[in-house]
């Protein structure tokens, strides 16, 4: 929580300081006469920013710090609101507003004084309470983490080297034969939180079966208090006694009874009661979070060996403490888990193999012994002089990953991963192009099963047969310490040499003990340079297989690989990581494997096997199918979630009600259910690893609804408007925000949408995994960042909310709306579903983002007050079909940067838009025209185009539309029944202008003076058919990077081509023209196209491809639609030679070949960079699309729309990963599946 608070506060401060330092803020301060106050506040905020960075580095979860950080954040918000709001209010007032302005100035000056006092007070609190301690604390923290890392990394691997091992349950250790008191110490590689769920599950099972006479679960407090420790145990003993005896009094809770009894009993009597319990009954005690051996030496004296089979479980985050809690020689076991990328070990006293049944039939024991001095030897070395490693193959199968890989995992855990396993193994054993060692990267989000898969590969028979000379697998712990990493790696490699030697020479117990003691002592004393030399000696001339698990930065990789000597050509390194950029940094694309979530069938298979054990057939339980699908929807193919929830449900009643309760309260269950907390712990590690600026961006995603397909465009522009990014050395802030989007993708925090196939950037939308979204919502609620107004939500907000989201299922009224949230502090408003007129309030004076995309029922009259939102930077009405015009008051929004009115009915921008000098992004127009409109235009007699006829048509049209509700709803394509005002708006602002002025509804007409909007970088779709003025305006937009126009014709084409040559920054161009001649001959005048053009879309009758397109060396994406190109082969040859073309869309009637060729052939040595191909009725005559051998060597995705063409030659596409079908019959699907089954990479077939 502290890290979240710091990241949010830091992000807010960045935005405030960016504005406070600006020339605009200085000008406002000078006008108001508050320069001193403004300068003081700016300097103090800079110091607060530095303090927050120190707090983030210390990662100290002190509650006082959290409170102080939130106070800093709130003050920063207030400062920014004050400066920006009054900058807008006081900017160049007219002479008649001077009296009001003077009053405003006095009010501002007073408020600035109050803000200065607030800032001073918050700043002094840091000094008063010494919240951020500085470098000394940081050093101490690092030292503490260093010691923990050393304890966990070094000294464990030698315990897991000499035998083939099988995992076992903690319950098996507890139930081992023998009446003596047994101590079981549990340690995991990811800390105490990871192992708590495992212990708690077994603890609850033991209580249910009443295996012991009394139970207690104690979290060790620091400093340790013997009296509190004893009271905690006795409270639980009393609860157990009262529950079993049924002595709960009426009208009194069990807790109250225990509290009363504890208050009445004296210390001596309490001790006597405790002694009676632990001497007369068997007991199970769990000691959680033991942090030092001194505590254990004191605690163990409390518990006698009563010879009743009692057990003590000690949970600790340090391996060395775990090994010291058991008596003398101890045995180490790896515990079974549920698909967790972590390893958990149990240390316990030696148990005679004849007295227990701890291993699977037919497997060797998975024991290793730690001697009294913490040296480690194999169990069978202790019991006799039998030769270790007599069977070398068995020995090598026991080699471990960071001292943690044990045995082959159950087959069920590899469901849906066989393809990836085969791919990794083939990369390892392949000898092609082995001029140097090969690095294979496996990456994906937390809980996806990377470690599990790599373990399975590491233990596979194919690699054992390969007989690598050296093998090692190290988990990279946090914080990363190169010296400790090298010690762990060298220890494993030296152990490997010892194991290999033991394969031919016998030895006894003394030899093994001497080896472990001597090796460990020698390595402990080595420094980094000595370790590097030893590593070089061990690997020189050897073929090695090395696994680096959980790499978290490129810096770690660079340090590690620089420490390695030159490896043999056949050597292999496998890296697992959560981040794509790290995977790419370590290996090339061909050896970079992304683990995706499981397919639906695999997810269901895995789930049913975990829930029903030996009867994995859900059809036998039809009443559970609906709830099972809802659970799997939440899991969204994440193996960690599927197995953990499945394991939990396996022990619950198999009833719809039980499963429904879990579905309805999944968020709460993740928080409070100890058996499910592992899911949250693993996922939250990914969040905790984010830099502060990405944490804020990630929390912002909680604004969007569940399963919502989030547009990259929408998200980037919203982040920019919120101030989450700023310009860096000339790099635009929206480019910086776009890099944040890709970084979240790379870190697997958000997932690319399956619909993202047409963007020149590769990914144009994303989704948030349901469970990651729960993390986002939980954290944003903690910070009062986002409030979701939805059915069943709490109507009491804690503190000031900055972002409001109204869900489609909310049914409240105006009173409830205004009483729930302080509207005067809202910075963004997002509405889903139905619009209500009170959603926009005059109180929202600080609103920066108004996002009404696809809102139902929104009409022109609802926007009348929008001109009062003076700080608005982002306005989206995209997809609102009831919007026909923008109000003139739009000109008041001087801060507006983004205006998105695409897919509305607006065909003309208001004249006042030229006042918006900060406007950077305008998207308008529609791609399609309603069928009703087309029919009306086609049937309209030429005579009706005369003015007199049009006047009559106007009167008659309005009359008819007003009287026939069904027809008007169909013609307007409205979401609900329109009223008379909507009809008038439709006629006056849409249909009649289109008919009288022959305007193109695909674009918008811009007013005169549009050239004043010099900040524009994105503009479209603009209708340029009306004259030359707009073309002169476009020529002056030198910053323009994206342009979409319609109305290109013979009259304006020369001027347009000339203007295009001046737009040197152009990256994306879309041209549209209706009917004939369309674009034919209109684009030949382009003499020098923009050199950096990356995206090109042509819609309209083109006939012949312009020659300059073949010179677009940087073109990444090309779309053709209704172009009617007559020479199909020539066109394919031209675009096939474009060196960087990665995405090609051949849509409806792209071709109309003169030769009527029945097939489209892609030849060899063409489209060498193409990765995505989309086909949709490219020509009425084409019935077959064929790929020849050598064509499109990098094609990964093929998208086929409708029943357009038969496909042949898919096996000739070596990189094909996926084929998507939209609207095809079963016969076609079967034929495609048959082709893909013969493909060596077995591409996936999906139906959209």
Buried (B, 14 or more C-beta within 10 A) or exposed (E): EBBBBBBBBBBBBBBBBBBBEEEEBBEBBEBBEBEEBBEBBBEBBBEBBEBBBBBBBBEBEBEEBBBBBBBBBBBBBBBBBBBBBBBBBBEEEEEEEEEEBEEBBEEBBEBBEEBBEBBEEBBEBBEEEEBBBEEEBBEEBBEEBBEBBBBBBBBBBBBBBBBBBBBBBBBBBBBBEEEEBBBBBBBBBBBBBBBBBBBBBBBBBBBEEEBBBBBBBBBBEEEBEEEEBBBBBBBBBBBBBBEEEEEEEEEEEBEEBBEEBEEEBEEEEBBEBBEEBBEEBBBBBBBBBBBEBEBBEEBBEBBEEBEBBBBBBBBBBBBBBBBBBBBEBBBBBBBBBBBBBBBBBBBBBBBEBEEBEBBEEEBBBBBBBBBEEBBBBBBBBBEEEEBBBEEBEBBBBBBBBBBBBBBBBEEBBBBBBEEBBBBBBEBBEEEEEEEEBBBBBBBBBBBBBBBBBBBBBBBBEEBBEBEBBBBBBBBBBBEBBBBBBBBBBBBBBBBBBBBBEBBEEEBEBEBBBEBBBEBBEBBEEBEEEBBBEBBEEBBEEBBBBBBBBBBBBBEBBEBBBEBBBEBBEBBBBBBBBBBBBBBBBBBEEEBBBBBBBBBEEBBBBBBBBBBBEEEBEBEEBEEBEEBBBBBBBBBBBBBBBBBBBBBBBBEEEEEBEEBBBBBEEBBEBBEEBBBBBBBBBBBBBBBEBBBBBBBBBBBBBBBBBEEBEBBBBBBBBBBBBBBBBBEEEEEBBBBBBBBBBBBBBBBBBBBBBEEBBBBBBBBBBBBBBBBBBBBBBBBBBBBBBBBBBBEEBEEEBEEBBBBBBBBBEBEBEEEEBEEBBBBBBBBBBBBBBBBBEEBBBEBBBBBBBBBBBBBBBBBBEBBEBBBBBBBBBBBBBBBBBBBBBBBEBBBBBBBBBBBBBBBBBBBBBBBBBBBBEEBBBBBBBBBEBBEBBEEBEEEEEEEEEEEEBBEEBBEEBBEEBBEEEEEBBEBBEBBEEBEEEBBBBBBBBBBBBBBBEEBBBBBBBBBEEBBBBEBBBBBBBBBBBBEEBBBEBBBBBEEBBBBBBBBBBEEBBEBBBBBBBBBEEBBBBBBBBBEEBBBBBBBBBBEEBBEBBBBBBBBBBBBBBBEBBBBBEBBBBBBBBBBBBBBBBEBBEBBBEBEBBBBBBBBBBBBBBEEEBEBBBBBEEBBBBBBBBBBBBBBEBBEBBBBBEBBBBBBBBBBBBEBBBBBBBBBBBBBBBBBBBBEBEEEBBEBBEEBBEEBEBBBBBBEE
